[in-house]
Amino acid sequence: MSYNTILFEEKNGIAYITINQPKSLNALNTEVLTELGQAVQAIKESETIKVVILTGAGEKSFVAGANIVEMSTKSAKEGQVFSLLGNRIFEALATLDQPSIAAVNGFALGGGCELAMSCDLRIASENALFGQPEVGLGITPGFGGTQRLARIVGIAKAKELIYTASNIKAAEAERIGLVNKVVPQEELMAEAEKLAGKILKQSQTAVQKSKIAIDLGIELPLHRAVEVEAEMFGNLFATEDQKEGMAAFVEKRKPEFTGK
């Protein structure tokens, strides 16, 4: 499939998605969102993609936000439809079987911050800037920001950032747990690929079951969440990867996982 606004490449089990609109600082409009959704669907249907790396073209911006010009003329109903479109696509990304890594370069504001939060892990360059500035435009975050930010950094900190429309630098984002690691700009993609490589060495079946247990469990009371964990744990004992992983441990060799 060809795209106008994104770049999509698969290499060595990794899917690379790049929002490719540097002149607009990679702002999200309907076309970008639609093509991102198509790429996510392609990843969902792939049998060879194991990890996803998502980034923005250029060094200035990951995604500067949703396109304000497009949003400015929308009616209340049209605004709701636009929010639902973004949320549907971001949720599809978040619920992929494959783990995803956001390589955040420069601005990650509004929809950009929400897109990064839809990934499982976030590596940021030193020049990254995060924020949910929507209340300064007379709106709320519309692509999951009110929900994901609170789940990642806690309710009080999320309210502070959203209520004040404050932007924070990469070091502060790392301190509050919004990003996993901060690296120099020139090392960003290499660090994301290094992290992806560590994931690829593991049993992909076990990685996927772990993702399910974490993402489902966080929404449940603890007594129900551990039941989900036990189900995922038990299911893996019927897989070839479990047998290979434990045999390799006993035999003091590196496992050769097949994802089965």
N, C-alpha and C positions, 0 to 999 in steps of 0.2 A: 504494500500500500504506500502511495506517495502522500506527502504532507506539505502544506504551505507554511505552517507556523511553528512546527516542531521538527526536530531531528530524531530519528529512531534508528538504533543500531543494536544488533545482537552479536556478542563476541565472547567466546569461551564461557558460555553459560550465564553471562551478564547482559541484561538489557539496559541500554543507555537511552534515556529520554532527555532531550535538551529543549527547553522553551527557547525558540529561536526568533525573537523579536527585539533585538538589542536597541533599535532606534526608539522604541517605546518602553525601554527598560524591562522588556519581557512581560508587559502588563497583560492581564487575562481579559480577553473578550470572548464573545460567544464562539467564534471560530477556533480560538486557541483551546477553549474548554472542550469543544466537540472533538477536536483532533486528539487531545490528551485522552479523552474517553475512549477513542478508537484504539489508541496505543495500549491503554490498560486492558482493553478487551483482548487484543492480540496476545498480550502477555498471559492473560488468564487461560487462553486456549493453547498456549505453547507447552510442549513436552520437554523442551530443551533449556528454557530460561529458568534459572535457579535463584537469581538475585537481580534486583532492579536498582540502578543508580539514576537519580533525577537531578538535573541541574539547570542553570540558565546560561544563555550565550553571553560571552563577554565577561569582564571582570567587575563591572559596575553594579550588576543587578542579577540576583537569582530570579525573583519576580517582584516588581515594585508594587503590585497590588492589582485589583481589578481596574479595567479601563473606565476612568471617571467620565470621559466624554460620552461613552455609550450609556453609562448608568444614569447620567444627569437628566435625561428626557423620559425616563421610564415612569409609568403610572404605578400605583400601589400593587396592582395585580401583576404587572410586568416585572416589578422588582421581586415579588415573591417567586415568580417562575424562574427568574435568573438565579436566585438563591438556591432553589431546588435543583436546578441544573448543576451548579457548582458542587452542591452537597452530594448529589448522586454520583458524580464522577470522583470526588475526593473519597467518598465512602468505598467506591469500587477499588480505588488504589489501596486504601487502608486495609481492606479485607481480602486482598490477593493472598493466595497460598504462599507466594514467594515473598521473602522479606525485602523491604525497600530501604534505601539510604538516600537522604537528601544531601547533596553536596552544595552547601549554601554559600554563594559568592555575592557579596555586596548586599543590596537592599532585599529584605524579605519582610515586606510590609503588607498589612491587610491580607488580601488573598494569597500573597506570597508566603506570609507566615503560616497561614492556614494550610497551604499546600505542603509546606515543609513538615508541619505537624501531622499530616496524613501519612507520612512515611514512618517506618518503624524506628529509624535511627537518623540522627542529624550530625553531620560534620560541617563545621563553619570555618570560613577563612577569617583572618584577623580583621578584615574590613567589613565583615557582615554586620548588618543592622536589622534588628527585629522589632516589630511593633504591630499593634492593632489600632490604627489611628481613626477608625470609622466614626466615633462619636464627634470628632471635629468636623465631620462632613454632614452631620445630622442623621446618621444611620447607625445601626449596630453591625458588628461583624456578621457576615452573611453566609460564609462557607464553612461553618463549624467552629469558628474561633471562640465563641462563648462557651462551647462545650469541651473542645480538646485542650485549650489552654489551661482551663481549670483542672482537668484531669492530669496534666503533665506537671504544672508548677504549683498547684494548690489553689483553692478558691480565693483566698485573700489576695495573693499576689496577682492572680488573673484579674480580679476586680480592680486592683490598683492600676494595672497596665491598661485595661480597657477604659475605665472611667476617666483616666487622665490623658489618654491617647499618647502615652509616653513611648518613645523608642529607646531600645537598649542595645548596647554594643555587644560584640560576640563574647567577651570575657564575662560580662554580667549574665548573658544568656546561658553560658556554661555553669556559672555559679548557682543559678536557680534551677538547673536541670532541664532547661529548654533544649540545649544541644549536648551531645556526648563528648565532643572534642573540638578544640580550636587549633588551627594550623595556619602557617603562612599561606598567602594566596597561591603561590607557585607550587605548593605541595598538596593542594586541596584534592584534586582528582586522584593523585597517587595514594593519598590517605584513604579515600573512599574505596578505591580498588583494593587496597591492602585489607580493609575491613571486610569487603565482599569476599576476598580470597580466604580469609579465616572462616567465614560462614560456609563457603563452598567445600571446605575440607571435612565438614561434619556430615552426619546423616541428614539428608534433606527431609526425609520423612519425619525424623525426630524434631528438626527445626520447625517444620510446619505444624506439628502437633503442639509444640511448645508455644508457638504464636497463638494458636487457637485457645489454649489453656489460659494464657495471659489476657488476651483480649476479651474472651467471654467472662473469665473469672473476675475481672476488675469491675464488672457491672453487677456482680452477685454478692449476697452475703457470704461471709467466709465459709460457713458450713456447706454451702452449695458449691462454692468455688473449688473447694478441695475435692468434691465429688467429680467435677469436670476434670480436674487434674488426674484423679485416679483412673477415670475412663480413658484419657489420652495415654497415660502411662501403661495401662493394661493392654490397650489396643496394639501398642508397639511390640509387645511380646509375640505377636503373630507375624512379625515382619522379618525379612531376610537381614535387614540392616541391624536389628537387635542381636541376632545370632552372630553376625559377622563382628560387630563391635565388641561384644563380650568375649568372643573367641580370640580376637586379636589382643585384647587386654590380657587374657590368661596366657596366651602364647608369646607375649611381649613383642608384638609387631604392630605396624601401622595398619589400621583397618582399611579395607577397600569397599567403600559403600556404593550401592547401586540405586538407592532411593526406592527400594522395594521392600 
